[in-house]
Amino acid sequence: FFGVPSHEHYNVGVEGVLPVFTGGRVVSGLAVASLSDDIAYEQYRKAVNDTLYNVRVAFYSILLAREVVKVRTEALDLLTRHLDTTTKKYDVGVVSRFDVLRSEVEVANARPPLIGAKKDLVLAGETLKRVLGVDVGQPLEIAGELSFVEEAVELDGLLVEADEKSPEMIIARKAERIASKNVTMAIGEFLPVVSTYARYEGTTYDFSWNQDDWQWDWTAGVMVSVPITDLLVTAARVKEARAEYTKARVGALDTVNRVKLDVKGAYYDLAEAREIVESQRL
């Protein structure tokens, strides 16, 4: 403008920043990431366990339904033979007509349970195909027999094993820890962030690849960032994080109690089944 020749200005640099103090946000964030990875693994393990359990239940349901059909068939055959014998006795005057009618009613009453047992066998087979992801129209051969296997288990040992290995309990406890870390990160937003930085910068007024035309300088320092304008928002986030932590803690306690209750229920069902088998041997 005043007749002074203009010059082009080029500036190239690289800068690195290293947080020194973040109020626990970085450490808590890394912990949350690690816990989230653990939860994903436990969810995968739970899905595998559920699938295996469903397959076993469907398989043994077929074996049970097959045995029920066998028992119902044998019962109907026995009642039918008894009716035939009673009818012959009535023909020669040994029994009354009432005895024949009673045998006929017994035969008639034995048919619906057999029909229901056959239906349950078909549905059990369809259920197993669905669990396995097999086409329901595809034939499926089932090999095996239903047998009673005596197992000695202790309730206290089962509860300890569930406490150590149950995916539901592990997930609930890690979710509680994540909620706790979120509270720490929310509180950390009240605190200043201290970082160190270093910058290597080059300047030239005549761009070229000649290093003699460049001026290089190092710059290093410490930066402090204080969140002043976001205090109300941060306070609301802390309150929300604490509420979520309370919710996660209550949820973890409920999950622990529910799993323990399920274990106790399964243990007592097993004990009841053992007693029923013993009482029905004769």
C-alpha contacts under 8 A as a table, 3 or more apart, distances in Angstrom:
res1	aa1	res2	aa2	distance
1	F	4	V	6.92
7	H	205	Y	6.40
7	H	206	D	7.87
8	E	205	Y	5.42
8	E	206	D	6.70
9	H	203	T	7.46
9	H	204	T	6.14
9	H	205	Y	4.60
9	H	206	D	7.26
10	Y	203	T	5.68
10	Y	204	T	5.23
10	Y	205	Y	5.96
10	Y	206	D	7.60
10	Y	207	F	6.71
11	N	201	E	7.15
11	N	202	G	5.72
11	N	203	T	4.54
11	N	204	T	6.58
12	V	201	E	5.70
12	V	202	G	5.10
12	V	203	T	6.46
13	G	199	R	6.88
13	G	200	Y	5.42
13	G	201	E	3.92
13	G	202	G	5.85
14	V	199	R	5.72
14	V	200	Y	5.43
14	V	201	E	6.43
15	E	197	Y	7.10
15	E	198	A	5.70
15	E	199	R	4.25
15	E	200	Y	6.41
16	G	197	Y	5.55
16	G	198	A	5.41
16	G	199	R	6.47
17	V	195	S	6.60
17	V	196	T	5.78
17	V	197	Y	4.30
17	V	198	A	6.67
18	L	195	S	5.51
18	L	196	T	5.29
18	L	197	Y	6.19
19	P	22	T	6.80
19	P	193	V	7.37
19	P	194	V	6.08
19	P	195	S	4.08
19	P	196	T	6.31
20	V	193	V	7.75
20	V	194	V	5.50
20	V	195	S	5.06
20	V	196	T	6.80
21	F	24	G	7.43
21	F	192	P	7.82
21	F	193	V	5.63
21	F	194	V	4.98
21	F	195	S	6.81
22	T	25	R	5.62
22	T	26	V	6.54
22	T	188	G	6.85
22	T	191	L	7.32
22	T	192	P	6.86
22	T	193	V	4.75
22	T	194	V	6.59
23	G	185	M	7.46
23	G	187	I	7.75
23	G	188	G	4.29
23	G	189	E	7.04
23	G	191	L	5.71
23	G	192	P	7.19
23	G	193	V	7.05
24	G	27	V	5.48
24	G	28	S	5.92
24	G	184	T	6.76
24	G	185	M	6.32
24	G	188	G	5.99
25	R	28	S	5.17
25	R	29	G	5.85
25	R	184	T	7.04
25	R	185	M	4.57
25	R	186	A	7.89
25	R	188	G	5.95
25	R	189	E	7.81
26	V	29	G	5.00
26	V	30	L	6.26
27	V	30	L	5.22
27	V	31	A	6.26
28	S	31	A	4.95
28	S	32	V	6.10
28	S	181	K	5.43
28	S	182	N	7.36
28	S	184	T	6.99
28	S	185	M	6.36
29	G	32	V	5.06
29	G	33	A	6.26
29	G	181	K	7.54
29	G	185	M	7.44
30	L	33	A	5.09
30	L	34	S	6.27
31	A	34	S	5.10
31	A	35	L	6.11
31	A	178	I	7.81
31	A	181	K	7.52
32	V	35	L	5.06
32	V	36	S	5.97
32	V	178	I	5.44
32	V	181	K	6.72
32	V	182	N	7.92
33	A	36	S	5.10
33	A	37	D	6.28
34	S	37	D	5.15
34	S	38	D	6.38
35	L	38	D	4.97
35	L	39	I	6.19
35	L	174	K	6.18
35	L	175	A	7.77
35	L	177	R	7.90
35	L	178	I	6.78
36	S	39	I	5.02
36	S	40	A	6.24
36	S	174	K	7.95
36	S	178	I	7.81
37	D	40	A	5.13
37	D	41	Y	6.42
38	D	41	Y	5.16
38	D	42	E	6.30
38	D	174	K	7.95
39	I	42	E	5.05
39	I	43	Q	6.07
39	I	170	I	7.78
39	I	171	I	5.45
39	I	174	K	6.93
39	I	175	A	7.77
40	A	43	Q	5.09
40	A	44	Y	6.27
41	Y	44	Y	5.06
41	Y	45	R	6.22
42	E	45	R	4.89
42	E	46	K	6.01
42	E	167	P	5.33
42	E	168	E	7.90
42	E	170	I	7.35
42	E	171	I	6.57
43	Q	46	K	5.00
43	Q	47	A	6.18
43	Q	167	P	6.93
43	Q	171	I	7.57
44	Y	47	A	5.11
44	Y	48	V	6.33
45	R	48	V	5.12
45	R	49	N	6.17
45	R	167	P	6.99
46	K	49	N	5.03
46	K	50	D	6.03
46	K	167	P	5.76
46	K	168	E	7.55
47	A	50	D	5.14
47	A	51	T	6.16
48	V	51	T	5.19
48	V	52	L	6.22
49	N	52	L	5.20
49	N	53	Y	6.04
50	D	53	Y	5.06
50	D	54	N	6.09
51	T	54	N	5.14
51	T	55	V	6.21
51	T	131	V	7.64
52	L	55	V	5.13
52	L	56	R	6.23
53	Y	56	R	5.16
53	Y	57	V	6.14
54	N	57	V	5.10
54	N	58	A	6.08
54	N	131	V	6.93
55	V	58	A	5.18
55	V	59	F	6.05
55	V	128	L	6.51
55	V	131	V	6.23
55	V	132	L	7.09
56	R	59	F	5.02
56	R	60	Y	6.13
57	V	60	Y	5.34
57	V	61	S	5.96
58	A	61	S	4.99
58	A	62	I	6.47
58	A	124	A	6.36
58	A	125	G	7.68
58	A	127	T	6.35
58	A	128	L	5.03
58	A	131	V	7.85
59	F	62	I	5.36
59	F	63	L	6.67
59	F	124	A	7.89
59	F	128	L	6.41
60	Y	63	L	4.91
60	Y	64	L	6.03
60	Y	146	L	7.27
61	S	64	L	5.01
61	S	65	A	5.97
61	S	124	A	6.02
62	I	65	A	5.07
62	I	66	R	5.99
62	I	121	L	5.94
62	I	124	A	5.24
62	I	125	G	6.20
63	L	66	R	5.08
63	L	67	E	6.31
63	L	144	G	7.28
63	L	145	E	6.15
63	L	146	L	5.73
64	L	67	E	5.17
64	L	68	V	6.19
64	L	146	L	6.54
65	A	68	V	5.00
65	A	69	V	6.18
65	A	117	A	6.37
65	A	118	K	7.54
65	A	120	D	6.19
65	A	121	L	4.90
65	A	124	A	7.42
66	R	69	V	5.20
66	R	70	K	6.32
66	R	121	L	6.16
67	E	70	K	4.96
67	E	71	V	6.17
67	E	146	L	7.68
68	V	71	V	5.08
68	V	72	R	6.01
68	V	117	A	6.22
69	V	72	R	5.13
69	V	73	T	5.97
69	V	114	L	6.19
69	V	117	A	5.28
69	V	118	K	6.01
69	V	121	L	7.76
70	K	73	T	5.17
70	K	74	E	6.19
71	V	74	E	5.13
71	V	75	A	6.11
72	R	75	A	5.04
72	R	76	L	6.16
72	R	110	A	7.40
72	R	113	P	6.88
72	R	114	L	5.22
72	R	117	A	7.60
73	T	76	L	5.17
73	T	77	D	6.18
73	T	114	L	6.47
74	E	77	D	5.09
74	E	78	L	6.12
75	A	78	L	5.11
75	A	79	L	6.19
75	A	110	A	7.31
76	L	79	L	5.13
76	L	80	T	6.01
76	L	107	V	6.37
76	L	110	A	5.70
76	L	111	R	6.88
77	D	80	T	5.03
77	D	81	R	6.22
78	L	81	R	5.22
78	L	82	H	6.15
79	L	82	H	4.88
79	L	83	L	6.08
79	L	103	S	7.17
79	L	106	E	6.84
79	L	107	V	5.64
80	T	83	L	5.05
80	T	84	D	6.29
80	T	107	V	6.11
81	R	84	D	5.01
81	R	85	T	6.21
82	H	85	T	5.06
82	H	86	T	6.05
82	H	103	S	7.13
83	L	86	T	5.02
83	L	87	T	6.02
83	L	100	V	6.75
83	L	103	S	5.18
83	L	104	E	6.42
83	L	107	V	7.64
84	D	87	T	5.15
84	D	88	K	6.34
85	T	88	K	5.20
85	T	89	K	6.27
86	T	89	K	5.02
86	T	90	Y	6.13
86	T	95	V	7.20
86	T	99	D	7.05
86	T	100	V	5.91
86	T	103	S	7.46
87	T	90	Y	4.99
87	T	91	D	6.23
87	T	100	V	5.98
88	K	91	D	5.06
88	K	92	V	6.64
89	K	92	V	5.35
89	K	93	G	6.18
89	K	94	V	5.07
89	K	95	V	5.81
90	Y	93	G	4.83
90	Y	94	V	5.59
90	Y	95	V	4.92
90	Y	96	S	6.07
90	Y	97	R	6.73
90	Y	100	V	7.26
91	D	94	V	7.70
93	G	96	S	7.15
95	V	99	D	6.42
95	V	100	V	7.92
96	S	99	D	5.52
96	S	100	V	7.01
97	R	100	V	5.15
97	R	101	L	6.32
98	F	101	L	5.06
98	F	102	R	6.09
99	D	102	R	5.09
99	D	103	S	6.29
100	V	103	S	5.17
100	V	104	E	6.23
101	L	104	E	5.01
101	L	105	V	6.19
102	R	105	V	5.14
102	R	106	E	6.27
103	S	106	E	5.03
103	S	107	V	6.28
104	E	107	V	5.16
104	E	108	A	6.18
105	V	108	A	4.99
105	V	109	N	6.02
106	E	109	N	5.10
106	E	110	A	6.21
107	V	110	A	5.18
107	V	111	R	6.72
108	A	111	R	5.62
108	A	112	P	7.76
109	N	112	P	6.40
109	N	113	P	7.72
110	A	113	P	5.89
110	A	114	L	6.71
111	R	114	L	5.25
111	R	115	I	6.32
112	P	115	I	5.01
112	P	116	G	6.13
113	P	116	G	5.00
113	P	117	A	6.03
114	L	117	A	5.00
114	L	118	K	6.26
115	I	118	K	5.26
115	I	119	K	6.29
116	G	119	K	5.01
116	G	120	D	6.16
117	A	120	D	5.03
117	A	121	L	6.24
118	K	121	L	5.05
118	K	122	V	6.40
119	K	122	V	5.21
119	K	123	L	6.26
120	D	123	L	5.08
120	D	124	A	5.95
121	L	124	A	5.09
121	L	125	G	6.36
122	V	125	G	5.23
122	V	126	E	6.38
123	L	126	E	4.99
123	L	127	T	6.06
124	A	127	T	5.05
124	A	128	L	6.32
125	G	128	L	5.25
125	G	129	K	6.39
125	G	140	L	7.79
126	E	129	K	5.13
126	E	130	R	6.24
126	E	136	V	6.03
127	T	130	R	5.08
127	T	131	V	6.25
128	L	131	V	5.12
128	L	132	L	6.13
129	K	132	L	5.09
129	K	133	G	5.91
129	K	134	V	4.84
129	K	135	D	6.66
129	K	136	V	5.93
129	K	140	L	7.86
130	R	133	G	4.98
130	R	134	V	6.05
130	R	135	D	7.48
130	R	136	V	7.04
131	V	134	V	7.73
134	V	138	Q	7.12
135	D	138	Q	5.39
136	V	139	P	7.80
153	V	157	G	7.70
153	V	158	L	7.52
154	E	157	G	5.40
154	E	158	L	6.32
155	L	158	L	5.07
155	L	159	L	6.24
155	L	264	K	7.08
155	L	267	Y	6.77
156	D	159	L	5.19
156	D	160	V	6.32
157	G	160	V	5.14
157	G	161	E	6.16
158	L	161	E	5.10
158	L	162	A	6.09
158	L	263	V	7.15
159	L	162	A	5.08
159	L	163	D	6.11
159	L	260	K	6.38
159	L	263	V	6.85
160	V	163	D	5.05
160	V	164	E	6.35
161	E	164	E	5.17
161	E	165	K	5.91
161	E	166	S	7.64
162	A	165	K	5.23
162	A	166	S	4.85
162	A	259	V	7.59
162	A	260	K	7.51
162	A	263	V	7.78
163	D	166	S	6.07
163	D	169	M	6.82
163	D	256	V	7.82
164	E	170	I	7.83
165	K	169	M	7.96
165	K	170	I	7.39
166	S	169	M	5.43
166	S	170	I	6.31
167	P	170	I	5.07
167	P	171	I	5.94
168	E	171	I	5.22
168	E	172	A	6.15
168	E	255	T	6.96
168	E	259	V	7.69
169	M	172	A	5.13
169	M	173	R	6.17
169	M	252	A	7.12
169	M	255	T	6.18
169	M	256	V	5.72
169	M	259	V	7.41
170	I	173	R	5.27
170	I	174	K	6.15
171	I	174	K	5.22
171	I	175	A	6.00
172	A	175	A	5.09
172	A	176	E	6.26
172	A	248	A	7.49
172	A	251	G	6.97
172	A	252	A	4.69
172	A	255	T	6.76
173	R	176	E	5.03
173	R	177	R	6.39
173	R	249	R	7.90
173	R	252	A	5.70
174	K	177	R	4.93
174	K	178	I	6.18
175	A	178	I	4.99
175	A	179	A	6.24
175	A	248	A	6.54
175	A	252	A	7.91
176	E	179	A	5.12
176	E	180	S	6.29
176	E	245	Y	6.42
176	E	248	A	4.94
176	E	249	R	5.46
176	E	252	A	6.73
177	R	180	S	4.95
177	R	181	K	6.23
178	I	181	K	5.06
178	I	182	N	6.18
179	A	182	N	5.00
179	A	183	V	6.47
179	A	241	A	6.95
179	A	242	R	7.84
179	A	244	E	6.35
179	A	245	Y	4.68
179	A	248	A	6.71
180	S	183	V	5.19
180	S	184	T	6.58
180	S	242	R	7.78
180	S	245	Y	5.76
181	K	184	T	4.97
181	K	185	M	6.25
182	N	185	M	5.03
182	N	186	A	6.09
182	N	241	A	6.13
183	V	186	A	5.06
183	V	187	I	6.19
183	V	238	V	6.16
183	V	241	A	5.06
183	V	242	R	5.85
183	V	245	Y	7.40
184	T	187	I	5.22
184	T	188	G	6.07
185	M	188	G	4.93
185	M	189	E	6.67
186	A	189	E	5.50
186	A	190	F	7.77
186	A	234	T	6.79
186	A	237	R	6.10
186	A	238	V	5.04
186	A	241	A	6.95
187	I	190	F	5.75
187	I	191	L	7.59
187	I	234	T	7.64
187	I	238	V	5.97
188	G	191	L	5.33
189	E	192	P	7.51
189	E	227	P	7.27
189	E	234	T	6.41
190	F	227	P	6.55
190	F	231	L	6.83
190	F	234	T	6.82
191	L	226	V	6.92
191	L	227	P	7.28
192	P	224	V	6.53
192	P	225	S	5.38
192	P	226	V	4.46
192	P	227	P	6.54
193	V	223	M	7.96
193	V	224	V	5.65
193	V	225	S	5.07
193	V	226	V	6.64
194	V	222	V	7.07
194	V	223	M	5.74
194	V	224	V	4.62
194	V	225	S	6.56
195	S	222	V	5.72
195	S	223	M	5.18
195	S	224	V	6.52
196	T	220	A	7.50
196	T	221	G	5.80
196	T	222	V	4.42
196	T	223	M	6.13
197	Y	220	A	5.56
197	Y	221	G	5.57
197	Y	222	V	6.22
197	Y	223	M	7.47
198	A	218	W	7.32
198	A	219	T	5.64
198	A	220	A	4.19
198	A	221	G	6.65
199	R	218	W	5.80
199	R	219	T	4.97
199	R	220	A	6.17
200	Y	216	W	7.15
200	Y	217	D	5.91
200	Y	218	W	4.76
200	Y	219	T	6.42
201	E	216	W	5.59
201	E	217	D	5.43
201	E	218	W	6.54
201	E	219	T	7.99
202	G	214	W	6.10
202	G	215	Q	5.37
202	G	216	W	4.31
202	G	217	D	6.46
203	T	214	W	5.52
203	T	215	Q	5.16
203	T	216	W	6.56
204	T	207	F	6.18
204	T	213	D	6.12
204	T	214	W	4.89
204	T	215	Q	6.42
205	Y	213	D	7.89
206	D	213	D	7.10
207	F	213	D	7.79
208	S	211	Q	7.96
208	S	213	D	7.22
210	N	213	D	5.80
210	N	214	W	7.52
211	Q	214	W	5.41
212	D	215	Q	7.77
227	P	230	D	5.93
227	P	231	L	6.86
228	I	231	L	5.92
229	T	232	L	7.90
230	D	233	V	5.27
230	D	234	T	6.01
231	L	234	T	5.04
231	L	235	A	6.07
232	L	235	A	5.08
232	L	236	A	6.35
233	V	236	A	5.18
233	V	237	R	6.32
234	T	237	R	4.98
234	T	238	V	6.20
235	A	238	V	5.12
235	A	239	K	6.27
236	A	239	K	5.11
236	A	240	E	6.18
237	R	240	E	5.02
237	R	241	A	6.01
238	V	241	A	5.05
238	V	242	R	6.13
239	K	242	R	5.22
239	K	243	A	6.28
240	E	243	A	5.10
240	E	244	E	6.25
241	A	244	E	5.06
241	A	245	Y	6.14
242	R	245	Y	4.95
242	R	246	T	6.25
243	A	246	T	5.15
243	A	247	K	6.23
244	E	247	K	4.96
244	E	248	A	6.08
245	Y	248	A	5.01
245	Y	249	R	6.06
246	T	249	R	5.10
246	T	250	V	6.21
247	K	250	V	5.26
247	K	251	G	6.05
248	A	251	G	4.89
248	A	252	A	6.00
249	R	252	A	5.10
249	R	253	L	6.31
250	V	253	L	5.16
250	V	254	D	6.18
251	G	254	D	5.04
251	G	255	T	6.08
252	A	255	T	5.05
252	A	256	V	6.20
253	L	256	V	5.17
253	L	257	N	6.24
254	D	257	N	5.16
254	D	258	R	6.01
255	T	258	R	5.01
255	T	259	V	6.08
256	V	259	V	5.31
256	V	260	K	6.19
257	N	260	K	5.17
257	N	261	L	6.06
258	R	261	L	4.99
258	R	262	D	6.15
259	V	262	D	5.00
259	V	263	V	6.20
260	K	263	V	5.06
260	K	264	K	6.19
261	L	264	K	5.10
261	L	265	G	6.03
262	D	265	G	5.00
262	D	266	A	6.14
263	V	266	A	5.18
263	V	267	Y	6.12
264	K	267	Y	5.01
264	K	268	Y	6.14
265	G	268	Y	5.25
265	G	269	D	6.04
266	A	269	D	5.01
266	A	270	L	6.15
267	Y	270	L	5.16
267	Y	271	A	6.30
268	Y	271	A	4.90
268	Y	272	E	6.02
269	D	272	E	5.01
269	D	273	A	6.08
270	L	273	A	5.06
270	L	274	R	6.18
271	A	274	R	5.09
271	A	275	E	6.35
272	E	275	E	5.13
272	E	276	I	6.18
273	A	276	I	5.02
273	A	277	V	6.19
274	R	277	V	5.21
274	R	278	E	6.36
275	E	278	E	5.10
275	E	279	S	6.13
276	I	279	S	5.09
276	I	280	Q	6.07
277	V	280	Q	5.27
277	V	281	R	6.24
278	E	281	R	5.57
279	S	282	L	7.38
